[in-house]
Amino acid sequence: MAKSQIGGAFRFWFCLFTILIYARISSSVRSDKEIRERFYGNLLNSTAPESNDTIAKMFDRVLEKEFSENDQPEGPDASSFNNSVADQQLQDVFSLENEDSDDMTTLIDKKDNVFVMSNKKSKFPILQVDLRLISDLVVVIVSAAIGGILFSCLGQPVIVGYLLAGSIIGPGGLKFISEMVQVETVAQFGVVFLLFALGLEFSLTKLKAVGPVAVIGGLLQIITFMFLCGVTAMLCGAKLSEGVFVGSFLSMSSTAVVIKFLVERNTNNSLPGQVTIGTLIFQDCAVGLLFALLPVLGGTSGLLQGMISMGKLGISVVLVICTLLFETDDATNELYQLAAVAFCLLSAWCSDKLGLSLELGSFVAGVMISTTDFAQHTLDQVEPIRNLFAALFLSSIGMLIHVHFLWSHVDILLASVILVIVIKTAVVTIVTKAFRYSIKTSFIVGISLAQIGEFAFVLLSRASNLHLIEGKMYLLLLGTTAFSLVTTPLLFKLIPAVLNLGVLMHWFPSESNIQIEEKASMIDSFNRML
């Protein structure tokens, strides 16, 4: 009896143990399968064939031919950046030991981006230093400085030098950067401070001084580009939101580059120079509104929700700005600079939490300070920080451009630049002529604003994060903007020759009539300011 009880108990525990082992193995296999599906599943979902054949897909196939999958900015290929981990064991993918350090754990995602993890469980807290990130930042800043100085000596915009420097050191060039995600994250501070400084320079007095041709005309230019690109997108079967964004993107011109060339040629006080500068001022002010429009186009926020959020943001930060600025009015520059940066970042963070963008929050913070007596002092304190992070941001944008890509597709990029220059010159000339300016003055304003501005990179980066545009269009707009900035010095050198040809062909009036028109316009502008 005792033996039978012992035998029965033994069989019971043996069966129970067998069941537990089987359940453990099954759950392990299932979890391993789920992990693998989560890790590699997205690679299988992007190749499904599409049955509909619209004009948009035909255009996409044309871009597919020009811009191959290896050119996409979503992730570098295995042969050019961080060896692929597809053949490694799953545990090696999720937890790899840094070769240069015994206590630094790293993680690699499906795009081969390397992340440095926090310290393992330790009895005592230890400060961790990511030496690779520091090394990457040093490489980016030094290369940006070299590129900016070189292009400045060549008479080219320093912005293009930053972009080219990033392209050379990035994954498509010499592959000096190993932590792309971390560098791009730090570089986002450049966008925040760029928009903050832009908001500090916002002034209703300036907008009133430049007259209706800059305010109303500048608004008409933006609306015209949005309308033309939106209609073109619908005719091609593409999304309306993508076309509207491309229109707003193309309407931007480079304030820094254009004003630099106007001052060098001593034409900033002429009638075309005044109209050009006034339009640029309005475009800079409109950047904040375009950032508010992007979430609506991307489908992540409604218009009413965006307006309500903006009201919440203004109420939440108005008390903070008054407290910070009045408390630090008599403080040292160091403390004032820290308070200004803190207010900028706080406003950007609040904007992000309210469902808006970081860029819009920082722009609103700058606009709020611009209405006080601290605007110029704050701008002087923030400007060095803005310049540093702006160079870092533009260099990180350049890392997405492969040198081989630029060389391989230089034909389609040059064709796009020529098309942009012709269309922008025509639209701006027509809008300016509608305000009763001569065809010569209107043409000078049009060709001066024919390039795509540096803030277009910021808009493009934000639109890419919102998945508003696809990879091929992203690369096309990115390369077109860079090439258009390079061609700006050439356009300014061609203006006198084109004007002389226009006078000979009787397209433009004589110089005496232009001088009479300029004097009359100067008197009208002076009367408006009074």
ZAMARGU-4260 file (C-alpha; in steps of 0.2 Angstrom, whole numbers, plus 5000, padded with zeros to 4 digits):
<rodrens>
0) 5000/5000/5000 | 5014/5012/5005 | 5024/5007/4989 | 5008/5011/4978 | 5006/5028/4986
5) 5024/5032/4984 | 5023/5026/4965 | 5007/5036/4963 | 5015/5052/4970 | 5030/5050/4960
10) 5020/5048/4944 | 5010/5064/4949 | 5025/5074/4952 | 5034/5068/4936 | 5019/5072/4925
15) 5018/5089/4933 | 5036/5092/4930 | 5035/5087/4912 | 5020/5098/4909 | 5029/5113/4917
20) 5045/5110/4906 | 5034/5109/4890 | 5025/5125/4895 | 5041/5134/4898 | 5048/5128/4881
25) 5032/5133/4872 | 5032/5150/4880 | 5050/5153/4876 | 5048/5148/4858 | 5033/5159/4857
30) 5041/5174/4865 | 5056/5171/4854 | 5045/5171/4839 | 5036/5187/4844 | 5052/5196/4847
35) 5059/5191/4830 | 5042/5196/4822 | 5043/5213/4831 | 5061/5215/4826 | 5061/5210/4808
40) 5042/5211/4804 | 5043/5229/4797 | 5055/5223/4784 | 5042/5211/4776 | 5028/5223/4776
45) 5035/5236/4764 | 5036/5225/4749 | 5018/5222/4745 | 5013/5225/4727 | 5000/5238/4723
50) 4987/5235/4711 | 4981/5253/4707 | 4992/5262/4694 | 4989/5281/4695 | 4999/5295/4689
55) 5007/5297/4706 | 5014/5279/4705 | 5021/5283/4688 | 5030/5298/4695 | 5035/5287/4710
60) 5043/5275/4698 | 5052/5289/4689 | 5059/5294/4706 | 5063/5276/4710 | 5074/5275/4694
65) 5083/5291/4699 | 5084/5288/4718 | 5087/5270/4722 | 5083/5262/4739 | 5101/5264/4744
70) 5099/5283/4743 | 5085/5283/4756 | 5088/5292/4772 | 5078/5280/4783 | 5094/5270/4787
75) 5111/5267/4779 | 5115/5250/4771 | 5125/5237/4780 | 5141/5239/4769 | 5142/5258/4773
80) 5138/5260/4791 | 5139/5248/4806 | 5140/5230/4800 | 5123/5221/4799 | 5117/5211/4814
85) 5104/5200/4804 | 5116/5185/4805 | 5120/5187/4824 | 5111/5179/4838 | 5096/5188/4845
90) 5104/5191/4862 | 5119/5198/4853 | 5108/5211/4844 | 5100/5217/4860 | 5115/5218/4871
95) 5132/5220/4865 | 5148/5224/4875 | 5157/5239/4869 | 5175/5234/4863 | 5182/5250/4870
100) 5175/5248/4888 | 5172/5233/4899 | 5157/5242/4908 | 5148/5250/4894 | 5133/5241/4887
105) 5126/5245/4870 | 5111/5241/4860 | 5108/5240/4841 | 5091/5243/4833 | 5085/5236/4816
110) 5093/5251/4807 | 5110/5247/4814 | 5110/5263/4825 | 5121/5260/4841 | 5114/5266/4858
115) 5124/5267/4874 | 5114/5260/4888 | 5115/5266/4906 | 5126/5258/4919 | 5122/5240/4925
120) 5116/5237/4942 | 5129/5243/4954 | 5131/5246/4972 | 5136/5264/4970 | 5131/5277/4957
125) 5144/5280/4944 | 5144/5294/4932 | 5144/5287/4914 | 5153/5296/4899 | 5149/5291/4881
130) 5166/5295/4873 | 5160/5290/4856 | 5147/5303/4856 | 5159/5316/4862 | 5171/5311/4848
135) 5157/5312/4835 | 5152/5330/4841 | 5170/5335/4840 | 5171/5328/4822 | 5155/5337/4817
140) 5159/5354/4825 | 5177/5354/4818 | 5172/5349/4801 | 5158/5362/4801 | 5170/5375/4805
145) 5182/5370/4791 | 5168/5369/4779 | 5161/5386/4784 | 5178/5395/4783 | 5182/5387/4766
150) 5165/5392/4758 | 5166/5409/4766 | 5183/5412/4758 | 5176/5406/4741 | 5162/5418/4742
155) 5149/5405/4745 | 5136/5404/4758 | 5143/5396/4774 | 5127/5385/4775 | 5132/5375/4760
160) 5149/5373/4769 | 5140/5365/4784 | 5130/5354/4773 | 5145/5348/4763 | 5155/5345/4778
165) 5141/5334/4786 | 5140/5324/4769 | 5159/5321/4769 | 5160/5314/4787 | 5143/5305/4787
170) 5139/5287/4782 | 5139/5291/4764 | 5157/5298/4765 | 5171/5295/4776 | 5160/5286/4789
175) 5168/5296/4804 | 5151/5296/4813 | 5146/5281/4823 | 5131/5287/4833 | 5120/5296/4821
180) 5104/5296/4831 | 5113/5304/4846 | 5121/5317/4836 | 5105/5321/4827 | 5096/5322/4844
185) 5108/5335/4850 | 5108/5344/4834 | 5089/5347/4837 | 5094/5361/4849 | 5099/5370/4834
190) 5082/5371/4827 | 5075/5377/4844 | 5087/5391/4846 | 5086/5396/4827 | 5067/5398/4829
195) 5069/5407/4846 | 5081/5420/4839 | 5069/5422/4824 | 5055/5426/4836 | 5066/5438/4845
200) 5068/5448/4829 | 5049/5448/4826 | 5043/5466/4826 | 5026/5473/4820 | 5034/5490/4818
205) 5046/5482/4805 | 5031/5474/4796 | 5022/5491/4795 | 5038/5500/4789 | 5040/5488/4774
210) 5023/5492/4767 | 5009/5482/4759 | 5020/5475/4745 | 5030/5465/4758 | 5016/5460/4769
215) 5002/5457/4757 | 5013/5453/4743 | 5023/5441/4753 | 5007/5432/4759 | 5001/5431/4741
220) 5017/5423/4736 | 5016/5409/4749 | 4997/5406/4745 | 5001/5406/4726 | 5015/5393/4729
225) 5004/5382/4740 | 4989/5383/4727 | 5000/5379/4712 | 5009/5364/4721 | 4993/5358/4728
230) 4984/5358/4711 | 4999/5349/4703 | 4999/5336/4717 | 4980/5332/4715 | 4982/5331/4696
235) 4996/5319/4698 | 4986/5309/4710 | 4997/5313/4725 | 4991/5319/4742 | 4985/5337/4743
240) 4994/5339/4760 | 5011/5335/4752 | 5008/5347/4738 | 5003/5361/4750 | 5019/5358/4760
245) 5030/5358/4745 | 5022/5375/4740 | 5026/5382/4757 | 5043/5375/4757 | 5047/5383/4740
250) 5040/5400/4745 | 5054/5402/4758 | 5070/5412/4753 | 5087/5414/4762 | 5087/5430/4772
255) 5105/5429/4777 | 5112/5425/4760 | 5102/5438/4750 | 5105/5452/4763 | 5123/5448/4763
260) 5124/5451/4744 | 5113/5466/4744 | 5125/5474/4757 | 5140/5469/4747 | 5134/5478/4731
265) 5127/5493/4741 | 5109/5490/4734 | 5101/5487/4751 | 5094/5505/4751 | 5088/5504/4733
270) 5069/5502/4729 | 5072/5483/4724 | 5082/5481/4739 | 5069/5488/4751 | 5055/5477/4743
275) 5067/5462/4744 | 5072/5464/4762 | 5054/5468/4767 | 5048/5452/4759 | 5061/5442/4768
280) 5056/5450/4785 | 5038/5444/4782 | 5044/5427/4776 | 5054/5425/4792 | 5038/5430/4802
285) 5028/5417/4793 | 5039/5403/4798 | 5031/5401/4814 | 5013/5400/4806 | 5020/5387/4794
290) 5026/5376/4809 | 5008/5378/4816 | 5001/5372/4799 | 5013/5356/4798 | 5004/5345/4811
295) 4987/5349/4802 | 4994/5344/4785 | 5002/5328/4794 | 4985/5323/4801 | 4991/5323/4819
300) 4982/5338/4825 | 4966/5348/4820 | 4965/5366/4816 | 4954/5370/4831 | 4964/5359/4843
305) 4980/5368/4837 | 4972/5385/4841 | 4966/5380/4858 | 4984/5373/4862 | 4992/5389/4856
310) 4981/5398/4868 | 4985/5386/4882 | 5004/5388/4878 | 5003/5407/4879 | 4994/5407/4896
315) 5006/5395/4903 | 5022/5404/4899 | 5017/5422/4900 | 5019/5422/4919 | 5035/5413/4918
320) 5043/5426/4906 | 5038/5440/4917 | 5045/5432/4932 | 5062/5427/4924 | 5065/5443/4915
325) 5061/5455/4929 | 5071/5444/4942 | 5086/5444/4931 | 5086/5462/4925 | 5100/5467/4936
330) 5109/5450/4936 | 5125/5446/4927 | 5125/5441/4909 | 5129/5423/4914 | 5113/5422/4924
335) 5102/5431/4911 | 5109/5420/4897 | 5104/5405/4907 | 5087/5411/4911 | 5084/5415/4893
340) 5089/5398/4887 | 5079/5390/4901 | 5063/5400/4896 | 5066/5395/4877 | 5068/5376/4882
345) 5053/5377/4894 | 5042/5385/4881 | 5047/5372/4868 | 5044/5358/4880 | 5027/5365/4884
350) 5022/5366/4866 | 5027/5348/4863 | 5017/5342/4878 | 5002/5352/4871 | 5003/5342/4855
355) 5012/5356/4845 | 5030/5356/4839 | 5046/5361/4849 | 5050/5373/4835 | 5033/5383/4837
360) 5035/5384/4856 | 5053/5391/4854 | 5047/5404/4841 | 5032/5409/4852 | 5044/5412/4866
365) 5055/5423/4856 | 5040/5433/4850 | 5034/5436/4868 | 5051/5443/4873 | 5052/5453/4857
370) 5037/5464/4864 | 5047/5469/4879 | 5063/5480/4881 | 5074/5464/4884 | 5073/5459/4866
375) 5089/5465/4859 | 5099/5460/4875 | 5092/5443/4875 | 5096/5441/4856 | 5114/5446/4860
380) 5115/5433/4874 | 5107/5419/4864 | 5116/5422/4847 | 5132/5413/4850 | 5123/5398/4856
385) 5111/5399/4841 | 5126/5399/4829 | 5135/5384/4837 | 5119/5373/4837 | 5114/5379/4820
390) 5130/5374/4812 | 5128/5357/4821 | 5110/5355/4815 | 5115/5359/4797 | 5129/5347/4797
395) 5118/5333/4804 | 5106/5337/4789 | 5121/5336/4777 | 5125/5318/4784 | 5109/5312/4776
400) 5116/5317/4759 | 5128/5305/4751 | 5142/5312/4741 | 5139/5298/4729 | 5121/5303/4728
405) 5125/5321/4724 | 5137/5315/4710 | 5125/5302/4703 | 5110/5313/4702 | 5117/5330/4698
410) 5107/5330/4682 | 5090/5329/4690 | 5095/5341/4704 | 5101/5354/4692 | 5085/5352/4682
415) 5075/5354/4698 | 5085/5370/4703 | 5083/5378/4686 | 5064/5374/4687 | 5063/5382/4705
420) 5072/5397/4699 | 5062/5400/4684 | 5045/5398/4693 | 5050/5408/4709 | 5056/5422/4698
425) 5040/5422/4688 | 5028/5421/4703 | 5037/5435/4713 | 5039/5446/4698 | 5020/5445/4694
430) 5015/5448/4712 | 5027/5463/4714 | 5021/5470/4697 | 5003/5469/4704 | 5008/5483/4716
435) 5012/5495/4702 | 5031/5493/4702 | 5040/5493/4686 | 5044/5477/4677 | 5063/5480/4680
440) 5061/5482/4699 | 5049/5468/4700 | 5061/5457/4690 | 5076/5461/4702 | 5065/5457/4717
445) 5060/5441/4709 | 5077/5435/4704 | 5084/5440/4721 | 5071/5429/4730 | 5073/5414/4718
450) 5083/5403/4729 | 5076/5392/4744 | 5080/5398/4761 | 5089/5390/4775 | 5073/5388/4786
455) 5067/5376/4773 | 5079/5364/4780 | 5070/5366/4797 | 5053/5364/4789 | 5059/5349/4779
460) 5066/5340/4795 | 5049/5343/4804 | 5039/5337/4789 | 5050/5321/4788 | 5047/5318/4807
465) 5028/5319/4804 | 5029/5307/4789 | 5022/5321/4778 | 5034/5317/4764 | 5042/5301/4758
470) 5060/5297/4757 | 5063/5301/4738 | 5054/5318/4739 | 5064/5322/4755 | 5081/5318/4745
475) 5075/5328/4730 | 5070/5344/4740 | 5086/5342/4751 | 5097/5342/4736 | 5088/5355/4727
480) 5089/5367/4742 | 5107/5365/4744 | 5111/5368/4725 | 5099/5383/4725 | 5109/5391/4738
485) 5125/5388/4729 | 5118/5396/4713 | 5113/5412/4722 | 5130/5421/4720 | 5129/5417/4701
490) 5112/5424/4700 | 5117/5440/4708 | 5132/5442/4696 | 5120/5439/4681 | 5108/5452/4686
495) 5117/5467/4678 | 5119/5457/4662 | 5101/5453/4661 | 5096/5470/4665 | 5107/5477/4651
500) 5100/5465/4639 | 5082/5469/4644 | 5085/5488/4641 | 5092/5484/4624 | 5077/5473/4620
505) 5065/5486/4627 | 5059/5474/4640 | 5063/5486/4654 | 5062/5505/4655 | 5077/5517/4655
510) 5087/5521/4670 | 5080/5539/4672 | 5062/5532/4674 | 5068/5520/4687 | 5076/5534/4697
515) 5060/5544/4696 | 5050/5529/4702 | 5062/5526/4716 | 5061/5543/4723 | 5042/5543/4723
520) 5042/5526/4732 | 5054/5533/4745 | 5043/5547/4748 | 5028/5536/4750 | 5037/5524/4762
525) 5043/5539/4773 | 5025/5546/4774 | 5019/5529/4779 | 5032/5528/4793 | 5026/5545/4799
</rodrens>
